[in-house]
């Protein structure tokens, strides 16, 4: 049971980290986003959790 809870906790931590990264990248100026190849448009990918 604890292994399952640890996997869920790890999945939430990873999802939180990804959301934070996407927010930071989206807050950069457009010129820098273009330079690093960050997508300008399109639907954001949903973060899929393994449960």
PDB file with one MODEL, atoms N, CA, C and O in Angstrom:
MODEL        1
ATOM      1  N   UNK A   1       0.823  -1.187   0.000  1.00  0.00           N
ATOM      2  CA  UNK A   1       0.000   0.000   0.000  1.00  0.00           C
ATOM      3  C   UNK A   1       0.876   1.262   0.000  1.00  0.00           C
ATOM      4  O   UNK A   1       0.566   2.230  -0.695  1.00  0.00           O
ATOM      5  N   UNK A   2       1.957   1.254   0.770  1.00  0.00           N
ATOM      6  CA  UNK A   2       2.797   2.444   0.842  1.00  0.00           C
ATOM      7  C   UNK A   2       3.526   2.699  -0.474  1.00  0.00           C
ATOM      8  O   UNK A   2       3.797   3.847  -0.828  1.00  0.00           O
ATOM      9  N   UNK A   3       3.841   1.625  -1.196  1.00  0.00           N
ATOM     10  CA  UNK A   3       4.482   1.809  -2.498  1.00  0.00           C
ATOM     11  C   UNK A   3       3.532   2.541  -3.446  1.00  0.00           C
ATOM     12  O   UNK A   3       3.952   3.422  -4.197  1.00  0.00           O
ATOM     13  N   UNK A   4       2.256   2.174  -3.407  1.00  0.00           N
ATOM     14  CA  UNK A   4       1.276   2.835  -4.267  1.00  0.00           C
ATOM     15  C   UNK A   4       1.123   4.307  -3.892  1.00  0.00           C
ATOM     16  O   UNK A   4       1.045   5.170  -4.766  1.00  0.00           O
ATOM     17  N   UNK A   5       1.081   4.585  -2.611  1.00  0.00           N
ATOM     18  CA  UNK A   5       0.957   5.981  -2.174  1.00  0.00           C
ATOM     19  C   UNK A   5       2.189   6.788  -2.560  1.00  0.00           C
ATOM     20  O   UNK A   5       2.078   7.956  -2.935  1.00  0.00           O
ATOM     21  N   UNK A   6       3.357   6.171  -2.468  1.00  0.00           N
ATOM     22  CA  UNK A   6       4.579   6.880  -2.869  1.00  0.00           C
ATOM     23  C   UNK A   6       4.581   7.166  -4.363  1.00  0.00           C
ATOM     24  O   UNK A   6       5.044   8.225  -4.787  1.00  0.00           O
ATOM     25  N   UNK A   7       4.068   6.236  -5.170  1.00  0.00           N
ATOM     26  CA  UNK A   7       3.991   6.471  -6.613  1.00  0.00           C
ATOM     27  C   UNK A   7       3.033   7.609  -6.926  1.00  0.00           C
ATOM     28  O   UNK A   7       3.312   8.433  -7.796  1.00  0.00           O
ATOM     29  N   UNK A   8       1.908   7.661  -6.224  1.00  0.00           N
ATOM     30  CA  UNK A   8       0.938   8.745  -6.436  1.00  0.00           C
ATOM     31  C   UNK A   8       1.558  10.073  -6.037  1.00  0.00           C
ATOM     32  O   UNK A   8       1.422  11.065  -6.754  1.00  0.00           O
ATOM     33  N   UNK A   9       2.238  10.097  -4.896  1.00  0.00           N
ATOM     34  CA  UNK A   9       2.891  11.313  -4.432  1.00  0.00           C
ATOM     35  C   UNK A   9       3.952  11.774  -5.431  1.00  0.00           C
ATOM     36  O   UNK A   9       4.060  12.966  -5.719  1.00  0.00           O
ATOM     37  N   UNK A  10       4.730  10.836  -5.955  1.00  0.00           N
ATOM     38  CA  UNK A  10       5.766  11.172  -6.934  1.00  0.00           C
ATOM     39  C   UNK A  10       5.143  11.710  -8.225  1.00  0.00           C
ATOM     40  O   UNK A  10       5.673  12.641  -8.832  1.00  0.00           O
ATOM     41  N   UNK A  11       4.033  11.131  -8.635  1.00  0.00           N
ATOM     42  CA  UNK A  11       3.359  11.599  -9.844  1.00  0.00           C
ATOM     43  C   UNK A  11       2.840  13.021  -9.659  1.00  0.00           C
ATOM     44  O   UNK A  11       2.952  13.841 -10.570  1.00  0.00           O
ATOM     45  N   UNK A  12       2.275  13.320  -8.498  1.00  0.00           N
ATOM     46  CA  UNK A  12       1.803  14.681  -8.238  1.00  0.00           C
ATOM     47  C   UNK A  12       2.967  15.663  -8.185  1.00  0.00           C
ATOM     48  O   UNK A  12       2.857  16.783  -8.684  1.00  0.00           O
ATOM     49  N   UNK A  13       4.068  15.257  -7.590  1.00  0.00           N
ATOM     50  CA  UNK A  13       5.236  16.132  -7.515  1.00  0.00           C
ATOM     51  C   UNK A  13       5.774  16.418  -8.914  1.00  0.00           C
ATOM     52  O   UNK A  13       6.135  17.555  -9.218  1.00  0.00           O
ATOM     53  N   UNK A  14       5.829  15.405  -9.759  1.00  0.00           N
ATOM     54  CA  UNK A  14       6.308  15.591 -11.124  1.00  0.00           C
ATOM     55  C   UNK A  14       5.362  16.492 -11.919  1.00  0.00           C
ATOM     56  O   UNK A  14       5.815  17.354 -12.672  1.00  0.00           O
ATOM     57  N   UNK A  15       4.067  16.299 -11.757  1.00  0.00           N
ATOM     58  CA  UNK A  15       3.082  17.132 -12.453  1.00  0.00           C
ATOM     59  C   UNK A  15       3.203  18.586 -11.995  1.00  0.00           C
ATOM     60  O   UNK A  15       3.107  19.506 -12.807  1.00  0.00           O
ATOM     61  N   UNK A  16       3.410  18.785 -10.718  1.00  0.00           N
ATOM     62  CA  UNK A  16       3.554  20.138 -10.189  1.00  0.00           C
ATOM     63  C   UNK A  16       4.800  20.806 -10.758  1.00  0.00           C
ATOM     64  O   UNK A  16       4.775  21.983 -11.115  1.00  0.00           O
ATOM     65  N   UNK A  17       5.872  20.057 -10.838  1.00  0.00           N
ATOM     66  CA  UNK A  17       7.115  20.588 -11.397  1.00  0.00           C
ATOM     67  C   UNK A  17       6.942  20.960 -12.867  1.00  0.00           C
ATOM     68  O   UNK A  17       7.438  21.997 -13.307  1.00  0.00           O
ATOM     69  N   UNK A  18       6.253  20.132 -13.616  1.00  0.00           N
ATOM     70  CA  UNK A  18       6.018  20.430 -15.034  1.00  0.00           C
ATOM     71  C   UNK A  18       5.158  21.677 -15.205  1.00  0.00           C
ATOM     72  O   UNK A  18       5.440  22.512 -16.064  1.00  0.00           O
ATOM     73  N   UNK A  19       4.110  21.808 -14.395  1.00  0.00           N
ATOM     74  CA  UNK A  19       3.262  23.007 -14.476  1.00  0.00           C
ATOM     75  C   UNK A  19       4.059  24.263 -14.171  1.00  0.00           C
ATOM     76  O   UNK A  19       3.899  25.283 -14.841  1.00  0.00           O
ATOM     77  N   UNK A  20       4.916  24.192 -13.160  1.00  0.00           N
ATOM     78  CA  UNK A  20       5.743  25.336 -12.783  1.00  0.00           C
ATOM     79  C   UNK A  20       6.679  25.717 -13.937  1.00  0.00           C
ATOM     80  O   UNK A  20       6.844  26.897 -14.244  1.00  0.00           O
ATOM     81  N   UNK A  21       7.283  24.717 -14.570  1.00  0.00           N
ATOM     82  CA  UNK A  21       8.189  24.971 -15.688  1.00  0.00           C
ATOM     83  C   UNK A  21       7.462  25.616 -16.857  1.00  0.00           C
ATOM     84  O   UNK A  21       7.970  26.558 -17.465  1.00  0.00           O
ATOM     85  N   UNK A  22       6.274  25.112 -17.172  1.00  0.00           N
ATOM     86  CA  UNK A  22       5.491  25.672 -18.279  1.00  0.00           C
ATOM     87  C   UNK A  22       5.113  27.119 -17.977  1.00  0.00           C
ATOM     88  O   UNK A  22       5.183  27.973 -18.860  1.00  0.00           O
ATOM     89  N   UNK A  23       4.715  27.399 -16.743  1.00  0.00           N
ATOM     90  CA  UNK A  23       4.382  28.784 -16.363  1.00  0.00           C
ATOM     91  C   UNK A  23       5.583  29.697 -16.533  1.00  0.00           C
ATOM     92  O   UNK A  23       5.457  30.810 -17.043  1.00  0.00           O
ATOM     93  N   UNK A  24       6.766  29.220 -16.101  1.00  0.00           N
ATOM     94  CA  UNK A  24       7.968  30.039 -16.221  1.00  0.00           C
ATOM     95  C   UNK A  24       8.330  30.281 -17.681  1.00  0.00           C
ATOM     96  O   UNK A  24       8.693  31.397 -18.053  1.00  0.00           O
ATOM     97  N   UNK A  25       8.236  29.251 -18.508  1.00  0.00           N
ATOM     98  CA  UNK A  25       8.543  29.419 -19.929  1.00  0.00           C
ATOM     99  C   UNK A  25       7.547  30.346 -20.605  1.00  0.00           C
ATOM    100  O   UNK A  25       7.929  31.145 -21.460  1.00  0.00           O
ATOM    101  N   UNK A  26       6.280  30.253 -20.235  1.00  0.00           N
ATOM    102  CA  UNK A  26       5.267  31.131 -20.827  1.00  0.00           C
ATOM    103  C   UNK A  26       5.433  32.586 -20.397  1.00  0.00           C
ATOM    104  O   UNK A  26       4.968  33.495 -21.084  1.00  0.00           O
ATOM    105  N   UNK A  27       6.091  32.806 -19.268  1.00  0.00           N
ATOM    106  CA  UNK A  27       6.277  34.175 -18.790  1.00  0.00           C
ATOM    107  C   UNK A  27       7.472  34.864 -19.452  1.00  0.00           C
ATOM    108  O   UNK A  27       7.646  36.074 -19.308  1.00  0.00           O
ATOM    109  N   UNK A  28       8.296  34.102 -20.176  1.00  0.00           N
ATOM    110  CA  UNK A  28       9.438  34.703 -20.869  1.00  0.00           C
ATOM    111  C   UNK A  28       8.952  35.561 -22.038  1.00  0.00           C
ATOM    112  O   UNK A  28       7.871  35.325 -22.578  1.00  0.00           O
ATOM    113  N   UNK A  29       9.750  36.555 -22.426  1.00  0.00           N
ATOM    114  CA  UNK A  29       9.389  37.351 -23.607  1.00  0.00           C
ATOM    115  C   UNK A  29       9.310  36.476 -24.856  1.00  0.00           C
ATOM    116  O   UNK A  29       9.993  35.457 -24.951  1.00  0.00           O
ATOM    117  N   UNK A  30       8.479  36.876 -25.807  1.00  0.00           N
ATOM    118  CA  UNK A  30       8.258  36.098 -27.034  1.00  0.00           C
ATOM    119  C   UNK A  30       9.555  35.839 -27.793  1.00  0.00           C
ATOM    120  O   UNK A  30       9.741  34.766 -28.367  1.00  0.00           O
ATOM    121  N   UNK A  31      10.459  36.833 -27.796  1.00  0.00           N
ATOM    122  CA  UNK A  31      11.708  36.673 -28.529  1.00  0.00           C
ATOM    123  C   UNK A  31      12.525  35.511 -27.966  1.00  0.00           C
ATOM    124  O   UNK A  31      13.091  34.718 -28.719  1.00  0.00           O
ATOM    125  N   UNK A  32      12.580  35.417 -26.651  1.00  0.00           N
ATOM    126  CA  UNK A  32      13.333  34.331 -26.019  1.00  0.00           C
ATOM    127  C   UNK A  32      12.623  33.004 -26.234  1.00  0.00           C
ATOM    128  O   UNK A  32      13.273  31.987 -26.476  1.00  0.00           O
ATOM    129  N   UNK A  33      11.298  33.001 -26.149  1.00  0.00           N
ATOM    130  CA  UNK A  33      10.550  31.765 -26.414  1.00  0.00           C
ATOM    131  C   UNK A  33      10.845  31.265 -27.820  1.00  0.00           C
ATOM    132  O   UNK A  33      11.022  30.067 -28.041  1.00  0.00           O
ATOM    133  N   UNK A  34      10.895  32.191 -28.766  1.00  0.00           N
ATOM    134  CA  UNK A  34      11.179  31.815 -30.150  1.00  0.00           C
ATOM    135  C   UNK A  34      12.596  31.262 -30.273  1.00  0.00           C
ATOM    136  O   UNK A  34      12.818  30.277 -30.978  1.00  0.00           O
ATOM    137  N   UNK A  35      13.551  31.885 -29.597  1.00  0.00           N
ATOM    138  CA  UNK A  35      14.945  31.452 -29.656  1.00  0.00           C
ATOM    139  C   UNK A  35      15.132  30.034 -29.115  1.00  0.00           C
ATOM    140  O   UNK A  35      15.932  29.266 -29.649  1.00  0.00           O
ATOM    141  N   UNK A  36      14.405  29.690 -28.074  1.00  0.00           N
ATOM    142  CA  UNK A  36      14.578  28.355 -27.481  1.00  0.00           C
ATOM    143  C   UNK A  36      13.624  27.332 -28.087  1.00  0.00           C
ATOM    144  O   UNK A  36      13.667  26.152 -27.738  1.00  0.00           O
ATOM    145  N   UNK A  37      12.756  27.790 -29.004  1.00  0.00           N
ATOM    146  CA  UNK A  37      11.859  26.859 -29.687  1.00  0.00           C
ATOM    147  C   UNK A  37      10.614  26.504 -28.905  1.00  0.00           C
ATOM    148  O   UNK A  37       9.991  25.473 -29.157  1.00  0.00           O
ATOM    149  N   UNK A  38      10.249  27.344 -27.965  1.00  0.00           N
ATOM    150  CA  UNK A  38       9.028  27.095 -27.190  1.00  0.00           C
ATOM    151  C   UNK A  38       7.816  27.364 -28.076  1.00  0.00           C
ATOM    152  O   UNK A  38       7.770  28.393 -28.750  1.00  0.00           O
ATOM    153  N   UNK A  39       6.841  26.469 -28.089  1.00  0.00           N
ATOM    154  CA  UNK A  39       5.670  26.654 -28.971  1.00  0.00           C
ATOM    155  C   UNK A  39       4.924  27.950 -28.670  1.00  0.00           C
ATOM    156  O   UNK A  39       4.642  28.287 -27.520  1.00  0.00           O
ATOM    157  N   UNK A  40       4.616  28.663 -29.756  1.00  0.00           N
ATOM    158  CA  UNK A  40       3.901  29.937 -29.596  1.00  0.00           C
ATOM    159  C   UNK A  40       2.414  29.730 -29.417  1.00  0.00           C
ATOM    160  O   UNK A  40       1.774  30.423 -28.626  1.00  0.00           O
ATOM    161  N   UNK A  41       1.861  28.772 -30.156  1.00  0.00           N
ATOM    162  CA  UNK A  41       0.423  28.547 -30.078  1.00  0.00           C
ATOM    163  C   UNK A  41       0.159  27.064 -29.939  1.00  0.00           C
ATOM    164  O   UNK A  41       1.081  26.249 -29.913  1.00  0.00           O
ATOM    165  N   UNK A  42      -1.104  26.734 -29.852  1.00  0.00           N
ATOM    166  CA  UNK A  42      -1.496  25.339 -29.741  1.00  0.00           C
ATOM    167  C   UNK A  42      -2.073  25.062 -28.373  1.00  0.00           C
ATOM    168  O   UNK A  42      -1.881  25.827 -27.428  1.00  0.00           O
ATOM    169  N   UNK A  43      -2.766  23.981 -28.288  1.00  0.00           N
ATOM    170  CA  UNK A  43      -3.366  23.617 -27.016  1.00  0.00           C
ATOM    171  C   UNK A  43      -2.300  23.075 -26.077  1.00  0.00           C
ATOM    172  O   UNK A  43      -1.431  22.309 -26.492  1.00  0.00           O
ATOM    173  N   UNK A  44      -2.365  23.468 -24.827  1.00  0.00           N
ATOM    174  CA  UNK A  44      -1.373  22.929 -23.889  1.00  0.00           C
ATOM    175  C   UNK A  44      -1.615  21.434 -23.663  1.00  0.00           C
ATOM    176  O   UNK A  44      -2.756  20.978 -23.590  1.00  0.00           O
ATOM    177  N   UNK A  45      -0.535  20.699 -23.556  1.00  0.00           N
ATOM    178  CA  UNK A  45      -0.653  19.274 -23.276  1.00  0.00           C
ATOM    179  C   UNK A  45      -1.132  19.086 -21.845  1.00  0.00           C
ATOM    180  O   UNK A  45      -0.655  19.738 -20.917  1.00  0.00           O
ATOM    181  N   UNK A  46      -2.073  18.192 -21.697  1.00  0.00           N
ATOM    182  CA  UNK A  46      -2.522  17.873 -20.351  1.00  0.00           C
ATOM    183  C   UNK A  46      -1.478  16.989 -19.687  1.00  0.00           C
ATOM    184  O   UNK A  46      -0.859  16.138 -20.326  1.00  0.00           O
ATOM    185  N   UNK A  47      -1.305  17.203 -18.430  1.00  0.00           N
ATOM    186  CA  UNK A  47      -0.380  16.367 -17.686  1.00  0.00           C
ATOM    187  C   UNK A  47      -1.138  15.102 -17.295  1.00  0.00           C
ATOM    188  O   UNK A  47      -2.144  15.151 -16.587  1.00  0.00           O
ATOM    189  N   UNK A  48      -0.645  14.003 -17.760  1.00  0.00           N
ATOM    190  CA  UNK A  48      -1.314  12.731 -17.512  1.00  0.00           C
ATOM    191  C   UNK A  48      -0.718  12.056 -16.290  1.00  0.00           C
ATOM    192  O   UNK A  48       0.492  11.846 -16.209  1.00  0.00           O
ATOM    193  N   UNK A  49      -1.567  11.725 -15.355  1.00  0.00           N
ATOM    194  CA  UNK A  49      -1.131  11.009 -14.168  1.00  0.00           C
ATOM    195  C   UNK A  49      -1.353   9.520 -14.355  1.00  0.00           C
ATOM    196  O   UNK A  49      -2.309   9.123 -15.021  1.00  0.00           O
ATOM    197  N   UNK A  50      -0.494   8.686 -13.785  1.00  0.00           N
ATOM    198  CA  UNK A  50      -0.587   7.242 -14.031  1.00  0.00           C
ATOM    199  C   UNK A  50      -1.644   6.520 -13.201  1.00  0.00           C
ATOM    200  O   UNK A  50      -1.464   5.353 -12.851  1.00  0.00           O
ATOM    201  N   UNK A  51      -2.723   7.188 -12.889  1.00  0.00           N
ATOM    202  CA  UNK A  51      -3.796   6.510 -12.141  1.00  0.00           C
ATOM    203  C   UNK A  51      -5.138   7.032 -12.567  1.00  0.00           C
ATOM    204  O   UNK A  51      -6.165   6.587 -12.053  1.00  0.00           O
TER     205      UNK A  51
ENDMDL
END
